[in-house]
Amino acid sequence: MPTVETLYRFPVKGFSPERLDHVVLEPGRPVAGDRIYAVENGPSGFDPTAPAFQPKMKFLCLMKNARLARLSTTLDPETHEWRIESAVGGMTAGLAAPEGRAAAEAWLSDFMDDELRGPLRVLSAPGHSFSDVGKPFISLINLASVAALSLIIGRTVDPLRFRANVNLTGWPPFAELDLVGREAQLGEARVTIVKRTRRCVATNVDPATAERDMAIPATLQQEFDHMDCGVYAEVTVGGRVAPGDQLKLL
C-alpha cells in the first residue's frame, strides 16, 4: 500500500518547490497555494477578471527557461512576500501589491536577459491556479517509477524534476499509470485518479544545477512507448494529508 513520502507546492509557476509538513485538501481544488502566481513572458492574453487556462509556454517555465532552476524562491502564504536567492544576488518583493510585482518584474527582466520575449508581468487571479492541464487537480508521482528511470539512465533522477504535489513510495514501478478512474483514500481525503501525466522536456533540467543533462521524455518513449510518469487526481472529499499517510484504493 503506497505511503506519502513528501508533499510540495509550487507557489509561482516554474519556480522553486516548497516542502510541506501537511496539506488540507478541499474538494475540487488543487493544493492550497499551488501555482497561484505565474510570470508571463510577453503578452499572454490572460485576463485576471476572467481567468482561464493558458499554455505554459506563455509564462516563464523550465520547459523553455532552464535558468530558473538557479533561483531559490519562497512565498510567505500570509503576506505573499516573495523571496528570491541566487548566486548572482536576490530580492524580496510583496506580490500582493503593484509596486512589489513591479520590483519582481524588474529583477527577473535583468536575470532572464536574452530569453525575454516581451515585458514580464506577474499574474494572479482569485481562486485561480496556473495548472499545466487547466484543471484544479493535484499531482502524484510514484518514487519507484523514478527509481526505475534512474536504473535505465544509469544516474540518479531527482524526483523534483517531476514537480509533483505528492510523492509516494510503496507502489511497483509505473503501477500508477493503470489506475486512471480509480478512487482512493489519501490520508483523510478522498481522490479520483483522472489522468496520466505526460512528461515534457522540463524534466530534462537538473533542479540543482539548471543543466539540461537528461532526456527523460525520450527515454520513456524509447523504453515504454509512452512519455507518462505520474498521475493527476481530483479531490472529491476534503481532509488532511501528511507524510506517512497511506493511499488506499477503494
RODOVO-612556 format. One line per 10 residues: number of its first residue (from 1); their letters; for each residue x, y, z of N, C-alpha, C. Coordinates in pm, 1 decimal, decimal comma. Example, Ala and Ser with C-alpha at 12.3 -4.5 7.8 and 13.67 -1.06 7.14 Angstrom:
BEGIN
1) as) 1319,0/-569,0/780,0/1230,0/-450,0/780,0/1320,0/-330,0/780,0 ~ 1285,0/-225,0/708,0/1367,0/-106,0/714,0/1290,0/3,0/787,0
This chain:
BEGIN
1) mptvetlyrf) 85,1/-118,9/0,0/0,0/0,0/0,0/89,0/124,5/0,0 ~ 74,3/212,8/-98,5/163,9/328,4/-107,2/146,0/424,6/9,0 ~ 255,8/490,3/43,4/261,9/582,5/155,8/314,7/717,2/108,3 ~ 259,7/824,2/163,8/306,7/957,9/130,8/446,9/977,7/188,1 ~ 541,7/1006,7/100,1/679,2/1032,5/142,0/701,4/1182,1/168,1 ~ 663,1/1265,0/70,9/681,0/1409,9/81,6/566,9/1481,9/11,6 ~ 546,3/1606,5/53,0/442,2/1692,1/-3,5/505,0/1824,8/-46,1 ~ 458,5/1878,5/-159,6/512,3/2004,3/-210,0/401,1/2090,9/-269,5 ~ 427,4/2220,3/-269,1/351,0/2312,8/-351,9/451,5/2398,5/-427,6 ~ 405,2/2459,1/-535,4/487,1/2542,8/-621,5/415,7/2676,7/-635,6
11) pvkgfsperl) 439,3/2769,9/-542,1/358,9/2892,4/-537,5/362,5/2974,8/-665,9 ~ 481,5/2984,9/-727,8/495,3/3060,5/-851,9/532,8/2962,3/-962,0 ~ 451,5/2954,4/-1062,5/470,0/2856,8/-1169,9/611,0/2866,9/-1228,3 ~ 679,3/2752,1/-1238,0/810,8/2746,7/-1297,0/925,3/2768,9/-1199,7 ~ 892,6/2809,8/-1075,2/995,8/2841,0/-976,7/1000,7/2732,4/-868,7 ~ 1071,0/2759,8/-760,4/1106,8/2658,6/-660,9/986,3/2590,8/-594,8 ~ 1004,6/2463,2/-558,3/905,7/2396,3/-473,4/921,2/2437,6/-328,3 ~ 814,4/2422,6/-251,8/818,9/2440,1/-107,0/768,4/2311,2/-43,1 ~ 851,4/2251,3/39,3/813,5/2126,0/105,9/718,8/2157,0/221,7 ~ 615,4/2074,4/237,2/510,4/2097,5/335,7/508,5/1984,6/438,4
21) dhvvlepgrp) 473,0/2018,6/563,6/459,8/1913,3/664,6/321,1/1851,7/664,9 ~ 226,4/1916,1/598,8/92,9/1859,3/577,2/17,9/1950,0/480,0 ~ -91,0/1899,4/424,9/-183,2/1980,9/345,7/-324,5/1948,9/391,2 ~ -412,9/2045,0/375,2/-555,8/2021,7/396,0/-622,5/2038,8/260,2 ~ -658,9/1926,4/200,1/-717,0/1927,8/66,8/-864,6/1964,2/73,0 ~ -910,5/2034,6/-33,0/-1050,3/2072,5/-44,7/-1107,4/2013,0/-172,6 ~ -1236,8/1973,1/-171,0/-1296,3/1912,9/-290,8/-1287,8/2006,3/-411,0 ~ -1244,8/1949,5/-524,5/-1240,6/2025,8/-647,9/-1138,1/2136,3/-650,6 ~ -1037,5/2130,0/-561,4/-935,8/2233,7/-554,3/-795,3/2170,5/-561,0 ~ -697,2/2245,5/-610,9/-559,0/2198,3/-602,4/-506,7/2214,3/-460,7
31) vagdriyave) -380,5/2179,4/-438,8/-316,4/2205,9/-309,9/-319,0/2357,2/-285,9 ~ -357,9/2397,8/-166,4/-367,4/2540,6/-135,0/-232,8/2609,1/-158,2 ~ -237,7/2721,9/-229,2/-116,4/2797,8/-256,3/-33,5/2747,1/-371,4 ~ -83,0/2647,6/-445,7/-5,6/2588,8/-554,6/-28,2/2665,2/-684,6 ~ 80,6/2715,9/-742,0/78,6/2783,6/-872,2/-24,8/2897,1/-875,6 ~ -25,2/2974,9/-768,3/-119,9/3087,3/-761,2/-67,0/3210,8/-833,3 ~ 60,8/3208,7/-868,5/120,1/3314,8/-949,7/188,7/3253,1/-1070,8 ~ 197,6/3332,2/-1176,5/278,7/3297,8/-1292,9/338,2/3427,5/-1345,5 ~ 445,8/3415,4/-1422,6/510,6/3533,4/-1480,2/504,5/3520,4/-1631,5 ~ 421,1/3603,3/-1694,9/411,4/3595,7/-1839,8/536,9/3655,8/-1902,2
41) ngpsgfdpta) 578,8/3594,2/-2012,9/697,6/3637,0/-2086,7/649,8/3696,2/-2218,8 ~ 613,4/3825,4/-2214,3/542,1/3886,2/-2325,4/393,4/3863,0/-2307,6 ~ 309,2/3937,3/-2379,8/163,9/3928,1/-2360,7/111,8/3785,6/-2377,8 ~ 36,9/3738,3/-2278,0/-14,7/3600,7/-2280,7/-162,1/3593,0/-2315,4 ~ -233,2/3705,0/-2301,2/-377,3/3702,9/-2319,9/-453,4/3666,1/-2195,2 ~ -382,9/3646,2/-2083,2/-450,8/3612,1/-1958,1/-527,4/3732,2/-1905,7 ~ -654,5/3709,6/-1869,8/-740,6/3815,8/-1818,4/-773,5/3784,7/-1672,5 ~ -718,5/3860,4/-1577,1/-744,7/3831,6/-1435,0/-891,9/3841,8/-1396,8 ~ -971,9/3914,7/-1473,8/-1114,4/3926,0/-1442,9/-1194,3/3806,8/-1495,4 ~ -1135,5/3731,2/-1586,4/-1198,9/3610,0/-1639,4/-1089,7/3505,8/-1659,9
51) pafqpkmkfl) -1029,6/3457,8/-1551,0/-912,5/3369,8/-1562,2/-945,0/3238,9/-1632,6 ~ -857,9/3201,7/-1724,4/-874,6/3078,1/-1800,0/-737,6/3017,9/-1827,7 ~ -737,9/2890,8/-1863,4/-614,2/2819,7/-1890,7/-536,2/2884,9/-2004,2 ~ -405,7/2894,2/-1984,3/-312,5/2936,3/-2087,7/-197,4/2836,0/-2091,2 ~ -145,1/2801,8/-2209,8/-32,4/2707,6/-2216,6/89,3/2758,4/-2141,0 ~ 163,8/2666,1/-2084,2/280,4/2703,6/-2003,3/382,8/2783,5/-2082,4 ~ 386,4/2765,0/-2214,2/485,0/2834,3/-2296,9/468,9/2985,3/-2291,2 ~ 352,9/3033,4/-2247,1/331,0/3177,1/-2240,5/390,3/3239,1/-2114,0 ~ 438,1/3154,5/-2024,7/493,2/3200,4/-1897,4/639,5/3157,7/-1886,3 ~ 711,0/3217,8/-1792,8/841,3/3163,6/-1758,4/822,4/3020,9/-1708,1
61) clmknarlar) 896,6/2927,2/-1763,8/880,6/2786,6/-1726,0/1009,5/2712,6/-1756,9 ~ 1032,1/2603,1/-1685,7/1154,8/2526,3/-1704,3/1163,3/2464,0/-1842,6 ~ 1049,4/2441,1/-1904,6/1049,0/2383,0/-2038,8/1129,0/2469,6/-2135,8 ~ 1116,5/2602,1/-2120,4/1186,3/2696,4/-2208,1/1300,9/2768,3/-2137,9 ~ 1292,3/2780,4/-2006,8/1384,0/2867,6/-1932,1/1453,3/2789,3/-1821,2 ~ 1550,0/2706,0/-1857,9/1618,7/2621,5/-1760,6/1686,7/2703,8/-1652,2 ~ 1726,0/2826,8/-1682,0/1797,9/2908,5/-1583,3/1715,0/2936,4/-1458,6 ~ 1583,9/2918,2/-1465,5/1500,8/2939,3/-1346,5/1541,8/2847,6/-1232,2 ~ 1599,0/2732,1/-1264,5/1640,8/2638,0/-1160,2/1759,3/2690,5/-1080,2 ~ 1822,7/2798,3/-1126,7/1931,6/2858,4/-1049,2/1879,1/2941,5/-932,5
71) lsttldpeth) 1749,4/2966,8/-931,4/1690,2/3053,0/-829,5/1626,0/2969,4/-720,1 ~ 1645,0/3011,5/-597,0/1574,7/2953,1/-482,4/1472,6/3056,2/-435,3 ~ 1346,0/3018,9/-435,0/1240,7/3115,1/-402,5/1147,6/3060,3/-295,7 ~ 1092,6/3149,9/-215,5/990,6/3114,8/-116,4/883,8/3223,5/-117,1 ~ 761,1/3183,4/-92,0/648,6/3276,8/-85,9/579,7/3261,9/48,7 ~ 572,3/3370,6/125,4/501,0/3368,6/252,1/351,5/3355,2/223,4 ~ 285,1/3251,3/273,5/143,7/3229,4/239,3/49,3/3334,1/296,5 ~ 93,7/3406,3/398,5/8,6/3507,9/459,4/28,7/3645,0/395,7 ~ 154,0/3688,4/382,5/183,5/3823,0/332,0/206,1/3825,8/181,3 ~ 231,0/3708,6/121,0/266,5/3696,0/-20,9/397,0/3768,6/-52,2
81) ewriesavgg) 483,7/3775,4/46,8/617,9/3827,4/23,6/700,4/3718,3/-42,9 ~ 756,9/3752,6/-158,4/830,7/3655,1/-240,0/978,8/3684,1/-227,4 ~ 1054,5/3584,6/-187,9/1198,3/3599,6/-169,6/1271,1/3518,0/-275,7 ~ 1363,7/3582,1/-345,7/1445,6/3516,5/-447,4/1590,7/3521,4/-402,3 ~ 1658,4/3406,1/-408,8/1800,2/3398,9/-377,6/1871,6/3326,1/-491,1 ~ 1994,1/3370,0/-520,5/2073,2/3305,3/-624,5/2218,9/3342,1/-606,5 ~ 2304,0/3280,0/-686,7/2446,9/3309,2/-680,7/2478,3/3449,7/-729,0 ~ 2386,1/3510,5/-803,6/2409,1/3645,8/-857,0/2329,5/3750,9/-780,8 ~ 2279,9/3715,0/-662,4/2203,9/3810,6/-582,0/2059,5/3768,3/-567,9 ~ 1980,4/3856,5/-512,2/1839,5/3823,1/-491,8/1758,8/3945,6/-457,0
91) mtaglaapeg) 1636,5/3921,4/-416,2/1547,0/4030,9/-383,5/1429,6/3978,3/-303,1 ~ 1355,8/4066,9/-241,2/1230,9/4035,0/-173,7/1127,1/4137,0/-217,1 ~ 1008,7/4088,5/-254,7/903,3/4178,7/-300,5/768,2/4122,7/-260,3 ~ 676,4/4209,6/-225,2/541,5/4168,9/-190,3/453,5/4161,2/-314,0 ~ 416,6/4039,9/-352,9/340,7/4022,9/-476,8/194,8/4064,6/-463,9 ~ 149,9/4094,2/-342,3/11,2/4137,8/-324,6/-8,9/4283,0/-366,3 ~ 100,8/4357,6/-383,7/91,5/4499,9/-415,8/154,0/4527,3/-551,7 ~ 99,0/4623,3/-628,0/153,5/4654,3/-761,3/301,5/4690,1/-759,3 ~ 344,6/4765,9/-658,9/484,9/4805,2/-655,3/576,1/4685,3/-629,4 ~ 528,5/4587,5/-552,2/606,3/4467,3/-529,1/618,1/4383,6/-655,7
101) raaaeawlsd) 508,8/4373,1/-727,6/514,0/4299,3/-854,2/609,1/4367,3/-951,1 ~ 603,2/4499,6/-956,7/691,6/4572,8/-1047,2/838,0/4549,3/-1012,2 ~ 869,0/4542,5/-883,4/1006,6/4517,4/-841,0/1051,2/4377,2/-882,1 ~ 963,7/4279,4/-865,5/996,1/4142,7/-906,1/1014,2/4134,4/-1057,5 ~ 928,0/4200,4/-1132,0/937,5/4200,2/-1278,4/1069,2/4261,8/-1325,2 ~ 1111,1/4371,0/-1261,1/1235,3/4436,6/-1299,6/1355,7/4346,9/-1271,8 ~ 1357,5/4283,7/-1153,2/1470,0/4196,7/-1118,7/1477,4/4078,3/-1214,7 ~ 1363,3/4015,5/-1240,1/1361,5/3899,5/-1328,6/1395,9/3937,2/-1472,2 ~ 1359,4/4057,0/-1514,0/1393,6/4101,0/-1650,0/1544,4/4104,1/-1668,7 ~ 1617,7/4152,1/-1568,3/1763,6/4150,9/-1575,2/1816,8/4007,8/-1574,9
111) fmddelrgpl) 1758,1/3924,2/-1492,0/1806,4/3786,6/-1479,9/1782,4/3706,3/-1607,8 ~ 1666,5/3724,8/-1669,9/1631,1/3645,4/-1787,5/1707,5/3688,6/-1912,3 ~ 1744,6/3814,8/-1921,6/1832,7/3864,2/-2027,7/1779,5/3828,0/-2167,3 ~ 1853,1/3744,9/-2242,1/1818,5/3719,1/-2381,8/1701,0/3622,7/-2398,6 ~ 1644,3/3571,4/-2289,0/1528,3/3483,1/-2300,9/1396,0/3558,9/-2289,7 ~ 1404,3/3690,6/-2280,7/1282,4/3771,1/-2278,2/1218,0/3772,1/-2416,3 ~ 1084,7/3751,8/-2417,5/1008,9/3763,5/-2541,9/921,8/3888,7/-2542,3 ~ 927,4/3961,8/-2434,6/847,9/4082,4/-2417,1/850,5/4118,5/-2270,1 ~ 769,3/4216,3/-2229,7/768,0/4255,4/-2088,1/724,1/4139,4/-1998,4 ~ 791,1/4127,1/-1884,9/749,1/4030,1/-1785,2/638,8/4091,7/-1699,6
121) rvlsapghsf) 540,9/4007,6/-1663,1/432,8/4056,8/-1576,8/390,1/3945,3/-1483,6 ~ 388,6/3973,9/-1353,3/342,8/3877,9/-1253,3/190,3/3875,5/-1255,4 ~ 133,8/3755,3/-1271,1/-10,8/3739,6/-1286,7/-70,0/3658,3/-1172,3 ~ -193,4/3689,8/-1139,1/-271,3/3609,5/-1044,8/-417,0/3647,3/-1061,1 ~ -503,7/3564,6/-1007,8/-646,9/3593,0/-1004,5/-706,1/3513,9/-888,8 ~ -801,3/3569,1/-816,7/-858,1/3499,2/-700,6/-908,8/3359,6/-736,6 ~ -860,9/3260,7/-663,8/-906,4/3123,3/-683,0/-846,3/3050,8/-801,0 ~ -761,7/3117,4/-878,3/-707,3/3055,7/-999,9/-572,8/2990,8/-972,8 ~ -551,6/2872,9/-1032,0/-423,8/2804,8/-1027,5/-372,7/2787,8/-1170,4 ~ -246,5/2822,4/-1192,9/-188,0/2814,4/-1326,2/-139,2/2672,0/-1353,3
131) sdvgkpfisl) -232,7/2580,5/-1355,3/-203,8/2438,9/-1376,6/-163,2/2413,2/-1521,1 ~ -78,8/2312,4/-1541,1/-40,0/2274,2/-1676,9/-154,5/2212,7/-1754,9 ~ -256,1/2162,8/-1686,0/-366,7/2095,7/-1754,9/-497,0/2174,6/-1748,2 ~ -493,7/2290,8/-1684,1/-614,1/2374,2/-1681,9/-724,9/2321,4/-1593,8 ~ -694,0/2227,7/-1505,8/-792,6/2170,4/-1415,0/-739,0/2179,3/-1271,6 ~ -827,2/2188,8/-1173,6/-781,4/2200,8/-1034,0/-746,2/2066,1/-972,4 ~ -647,4/2000,2/-1029,3/-605,5/1867,6/-983,8/-485,2/1879,4/-890,7 ~ -456,8/1769,1/-819,9/-329,4/1752,9/-751,3/-247,9/1651,6/-830,6 ~ -116,3/1659,5/-820,4/-30,4/1569,2/-897,5/42,8/1474,2/-804,5 ~ 54,2/1347,9/-848,3/117,3/1242,6/-770,4/229,0/1179,3/-851,8
141) inlasvaals) 340,1/1150,2/-786,4/448,8/1078,0/-852,6/482,3/954,4/-771,1 ~ 506,3/846,0/-840,9/544,9/719,0/-780,2/697,1/714,4/-775,8 ~ 755,1/715,7/-656,8/900,3/719,7/-645,5/966,7/594,6/-701,0 ~ 894,2/483,3/-706,0/951,1/362,6/-767,3/965,8/379,1/-917,9 ~ 876,0/455,9/-979,6/889,9/484,9/-1122,6/1014,0/569,0/-1147,4 ~ 1038,3/665,3/-1058,9/1157,9/749,3/-1071,6/1283,6/665,2/-1052,6 ~ 1280,2/573,2/-956,2/1395,7/485,0/-933,1/1420,8/394,9/-1054,1 ~ 1313,7/347,7/-1118,3/1329,6/264,9/-1238,4/1394,5/344,9/-1350,7 ~ 1355,1/469,6/-1364,7/1419,0/555,6/-1464,6/1566,9/575,1/-1433,9 ~ 1599,5/588,4/-1306,2/1739,4/604,0/-1266,9/1821,9/483,6/-1311,9
151) liigrtvdpl) 1767,4/364,1/-1295,8/1839,1/243,5/-1337,1/1857,9/240,5/-1488,5 ~ 1755,6/281,6/-1562,2/1764,4/280,6/-1708,5/1867,5/381,8/-1756,9 ~ 1864,5/500,7/-1698,8/1952,9/608,1/-1743,4/2094,7/587,8/-1691,5 ~ 2107,5/522,0/-1575,1/2238,9/499,1/-1516,8/2285,5/611,0/-1426,8 ~ 2192,8/698,4/-1388,0/2222,7/809,2/-1297,6/2099,2/834,0/-1213,1 ~ 2120,1/889,7/-1094,2/2007,8/918,6/-1005,8/1921,8/1029,4/-1063,9 ~ 1792,5/1004,2/-1072,5/1695,8/1103,2/-1118,5/1628,8/1164,6/-996,1 ~ 1641,4/1294,2/-980,5/1581,0/1364,8/-867,5/1429,4/1370,8/-888,7 ~ 1348,7/1322,0/-793,4/1202,5/1329,3/-809,4/1150,2/1471,5/-828,9 ~ 1225,6/1572,2/-784,1/1179,9/1709,9/-800,9/1173,8/1751,9/-947,4
161) rfranvnltg) 1237,9/1676,5/-1036,6/1223,7/1705,0/-1179,0/1077,1/1695,8/-1222,7 ~ 996,8/1618,3/-1149,9/858,5/1593,1/-1191,6/758,9/1687,7/-1126,0 ~ 803,9/1770,3/-1031,7/726,7/1880,5/-975,2/586,0/1837,2/-930,8 ~ 580,8/1726,1/-857,1/453,2/1672,9/-809,4/420,0/1728,6/-671,7 ~ 291,2/1730,4/-640,2/247,4/1770,1/-506,1/267,2/1659,0/-404,5 ~ 246,6/1534,3/-447,2/251,8/1420,0/-356,0/349,3/1317,1/-412,2 ~ 455,0/1286,7/-336,0/548,3/1181,1/-372,6/516,2/1057,3/-289,5 ~ 495,8/944,6/-358,1/450,1/821,4/-293,8/553,4/710,7/-305,1 ~ 565,1/633,2/-199,8/651,7/516,0/-200,9/568,2/392,4/-169,0 ~ 608,0/276,1/-223,9/538,4/151,2/-193,0/462,2/90,3/-308,3
171) wppfaeldlv) 452,9/158,1/-420,8/395,1/101,4/-542,2/505,1/36,8/-626,0 ~ 473,5/-64,3/-707,0/570,2/-109,5/-807,5/591,0/0,8/-912,0 ~ 701,7/-2,2/-983,7/725,9/98,9/-1086,4/612,4/108,2/-1188,0 ~ 566,8/228,2/-1210,1/465,3/263,1/-1309,2/328,4/199,8/-1284,2 ~ 306,4/146,8/-1164,0/174,6/91,8/-1130,8/67,4/199,0/-1134,6 ~ 105,7/323,6/-1105,8/8,1/433,2/-1101,6/-59,5/456,3/-1236,2 ~ 7,6/421,1/-1344,8/-45,6/452,2/-1477,5/-170,5/370,3/-1510,6 ~ -188,9/258,3/-1442,8/-303,4/171,4/-1469,9/-423,0/200,8/-1379,8 ~ -415,9/309,6/-1303,6/-519,5/334,9/-1202,7/-612,9/449,8/-1238,8 ~ -605,3/498,3/-1361,2/-695,7/606,7/-1402,6/-840,4/559,3/-1389,3
181) greaqlgear) -921,2/641,3/-1324,1/-1060,1/606,7/-1298,5/-1084,9/548,3/-1160,7 ~ -977,6/511,3/-1089,5/-993,5/451,6/-956,8/-1006,1/560,2/-849,3 ~ -1086,0/530,2/-748,5/-1097,8/616,8/-631,5/-1003,1/567,2/-522,5 ~ -959,2/658,8/-437,5/-865,9/621,6/-331,5/-883,8/712,1/-211,4 ~ -856,0/655,8/-95,8/-844,6/733,2/27,4/-700,4/778,7/39,0 ~ -679,1/909,4/56,4/-546,0/965,5/70,0/-541,5/1042,3/201,0 ~ -482,6/980,5/303,0/-493,2/1039,7/435,9/-639,8/1049,1/474,4 ~ -684,7/1167,8/515,7/-825,6/1189,0/549,3/-909,6/1225,6/427,3 ~ -845,2/1251,8/314,9/-915,7/1296,5/194,1/-949,0/1176,6/105,2 ~ -1031,2/1202,8/5,1/-1062,1/1103,5/-96,3/-1039,5/1165,9/-233,4
191) vtivkrtrrc) -979,4/1089,4/-322,9/-945,8/1140,6/-454,7/-987,3/1040,3/-562,3 ~ -1001,1/1090,5/-684,7/-1018,8/1006,3/-802,5/-900,9/1031,2/-895,6 ~ -833,2/926,2/-934,4/-721,2/938,1/-1027,9/-779,5/956,9/-1167,6 ~ -748,4/1070,3/-1230,2/-820,2/1109,2/-1351,3/-735,4/1111,4/-1477,4 ~ -604,3/1114,7/-1465,6/-524,9/1137,8/-1586,0/-380,2/1099,6/-1562,7 ~ -319,4/1033,4/-1660,4/-175,7/1011,5/-1657,7/-104,2/1141,6/-1691,3 ~ 15,8/1158,6/-1638,3/92,0/1280,8/-1660,8/193,8/1258,8/-1771,8 ~ 169,9/1325,0/-1883,9/262,5/1315,8/-1997,5/376,5/1414,6/-1974,9 ~ 497,6/1367,6/-1982,8/612,3/1447,4/-1946,0/668,6/1527,3/-2062,9 ~ 712,8/1649,2/-2030,8/773,1/1736,7/-2130,6/920,8/1753,8/-2098,6
201) vatnvdpata) 990,0/1833,1/-2179,7/1135,3/1845,7/-2165,1/1175,7/1925,5/-2041,4 ~ 1079,8/1980,8/-1967,1/1114,4/2043,8/-1839,2/1182,4/1943,7/-1746,5 ~ 1147,5/1815,4/-1755,9/1206,4/1713,6/-1669,3/1352,6/1687,0/-1703,3 ~ 1398,9/1736,1/-1817,3/1540,0/1719,6/-1853,1/1631,9/1811,9/-1774,0 ~ 1573,2/1910,8/-1706,2/1651,2/2011,7/-1633,9/1681,5/1963,6/-1492,3 ~ 1809,3/1962,9/-1456,8/1850,3/1928,6/-1320,3/1806,2/2041,6/-1227,4 ~ 1720,7/2013,2/-1126,3/1672,5/2120,3/-1039,4/1780,1/2180,0/-949,3 ~ 1896,3/2115,1/-941,5/2005,4/2167,2/-859,1/2104,4/2250,6/-939,5 ~ 2129,6/2210,7/-1065,8/2233,4/2277,5/-1144,9/2179,0/2362,6/-1258,6 ~ 2053,0/2343,8/-1294,3/1988,1/2412,2/-1407,5/2041,1/2363,5/-1542,4
211) erdmaipatl) 2113,5/2252,8/-1544,5/2164,0/2198,4/-1669,8/2061,7/2102,5/-1731,5 ~ 2051,8/2105,2/-1863,5/1970,6/2005,8/-1935,1/2060,1/1883,7/-1957,3 ~ 2054,1/1791,5/-1862,4/2151,9/1682,7/-1859,8/2090,4/1544,6/-1877,5 ~ 1961,5/1536,1/-1901,8/1895,8/1407,5/-1925,5/1795,1/1422,7/-2038,9 ~ 1744,8/1309,4/-2084,7/1642,5/1307,9/-2190,0/1527,7/1219,7/-2141,6 ~ 1457,1/1266,4/-2043,3/1357,5/1181,7/-1976,8/1238,4/1148,7/-2066,8 ~ 1172,1/1244,3/-2132,0/1061,3/1205,1/-2220,6/1106,6/1108,8/-2330,9 ~ 1222,5/1134,2/-2387,1/1272,6/1045,1/-2492,4/1301,7/906,0/-2437,2 ~ 1355,1/898,5/-2315,9/1382,0/769,1/-2254,0/1253,0/693,0/-2227,7 ~ 1152,0/762,7/-2175,7/1022,4/698,4/-2153,3/965,2/645,2/-2284,9
221) qqefdhmdcg) 973,0/724,9/-2389,4/918,6/683,2/-2518,7/993,3/561,5/-2572,3 ~ 1124,5/563,7/-2559,8/1205,1/453,2/-2611,7/1182,1/324,4/-2534,2 ~ 1174,0/335,3/-2401,4/1166,0/215,5/-2318,1/1024,0/162,0/-2302,2 ~ 922,5/253,3/-2302,6/786,1/212,0/-2268,1/682,0/248,6/-2372,8 ~ 724,9/315,1/-2479,2/635,0/354,9/-2587,2/529,1/455,2/-2540,4 ~ 563,5/533,7/-2439,1/481,0/646,4/-2396,0/572,1/741,8/-2319,5 ~ 520,6/859,3/-2287,4/600,4/958,1/-2213,2/533,4/992,5/-2080,3 ~ 466,9/893,8/-2019,1/389,7/916,9/-1897,1/467,1/872,2/-1773,0 ~ 459,5/955,7/-1669,4/518,2/921,4/-1540,0/444,8/1003,0/-1435,0 ~ 368,8/935,3/-1347,5/286,1/1004,5/-1250,1/143,7/1022,4/-1300,1
231) vyaevtvggr) 57,0/1069,2/-1210,7/-84,3/1087,5/-1244,0/-137,6/1214,7/-1178,9 ~ -248,3/1261,6/-1233,6/-326,4/1368,1/-1171,8/-447,1/1306,9/-1101,7 ~ -489,1/1370,7/-992,3/-606,4/1324,8/-918,9/-693,8/1444,0/-882,9 ~ -823,4/1419,1/-878,4/-920,0/1520,2/-836,1/-964,0/1490,5/-693,3 ~ -963,5/1591,6/-609,4/-1008,2/1574,7/-470,9/-1161,4/1573,8/-469,0 ~ -1219,4/1468,3/-415,5/-1365,7/1458,1/-407,2/-1417,5/1477,5/-265,1 ~ -1336,9/1442,7/-166,9/-1371,0/1465,2/-26,0/-1247,1/1526,4/39,9 ~ -1265,6/1638,8/105,8/-1152,3/1708,0/165,1/-1099,1/1639,8/289,6 ~ -979,1/1681,4/330,2/-920,6/1626,5/452,0/-771,2/1651,5/458,9 ~ -714,5/1621,4/573,1/-572,7/1644,2/599,1/-489,6/1527,8/546,2
241) vapgdqlkll) -375,7/1562,0/487,3/-281,4/1462,4/437,6/-143,0/1501,8/487,3 ~ -66,7/1404,8/534,8/67,6/1430,0/585,7/159,5/1314,5/547,6 ~ 290,6/1336,9/545,5/383,2/1226,1/522,5/357,6/1111,9/621,2 ~ 362,0/990,1/569,0/330,9/872,3/649,4/188,9/822,9/629,0 ~ 101,4/908,4/575,8/-35,5/864,2/545,5/-32,0/768,6/426,2 ~ -132,1/681,8/419,7/-138,1/584,2/312,1/-239,1/625,4/204,9 ~ -216,6/576,3/84,0/-314,8/586,1/-22,7/-377,5/448,4/-38,9 ~ -507,8/439,3/-11,1/-577,6/311,3/-13,7/-678,8/312,0/-128,4 ~ -660,5/224,5/-224,5/-755,1/215,2/-334,6/-888,0/164,2/-284,4 ~ -997,2/221,7/-333,9/-1132,1/185,7/-290,1/-1198,9/98,8/-395,0
